[in-house]
C-alpha cells in the first residue's frame, strides 16, 4: 500500500495528543526497527540518517549509531544540506517517514497493539515548535494550527494494521466489518527529560 489516504472515519472529537518520548507514537520512543537490513535504535535515528543515505553513507552510519535520538537529530542538523538536497529531501520525507512507521509498528507487536488500541481517535503530535509533523494551539486565536503530518501517517499505518488484522482473522469470503477495540489513554505526555525538550522532527 503506497497511498496515504485514510478511508475509515476518524474521531476528531476525542483526539489523542502525544509528544513525550515516553509515548509509543513518538519518534524518540526506544523501539528498534530494521530497514533494508540496517537496524536503527529509534525512528528518529532512521529518519535523520535517511537525509544522508546515498550521498554521505558514513555520516548516515554515524547518525544511526548516535547515543540517543536527540543526539541523532543534532548530528543531522550539524551538517547542512545544499539547496538541491533540501528540495529532494522535501519530496521524499513523507514516504521515508511512512516506511519507517510501517516497519516500527509491524515489527513490534506490542506497539502495533498500542496503535490499534487508539481505535478511530485522531492522533496528533502536539509539538510546541514543529508545525509540519505536528500541531499546537495558536496563543492568540487559541485555534489549532499545524499540518500534523506525523499523526496522519500514524493513522495511515493504523488503518493498514486494522485491514491486516481483519484479513488474518477471516476464515471465509464473507465481507467483514471492522470493529474497533476500546480506546485507552496511552502515555500521552510526560517528563522525558532533555529528549522531550529537543524533539521536533524536521
Secondary structure, DSSP 8 states (H G I E B T S, - for coil): -------S--EEEEEEEE-STTSTTSTTS---EEETTEEESSHHHHHHHHTTTTT-HHHHHHHHT-SSHHHHHHHHHHS---HHHHHHHHHHHHHHHHHHHHHHHHS-HHHHHHHHTTTTEEEEEB-SS-TTT-BEE-TTT--EES--HHHHHHHHHHHHHHHHHHHHH--SSS--------------S---HHHHHT----
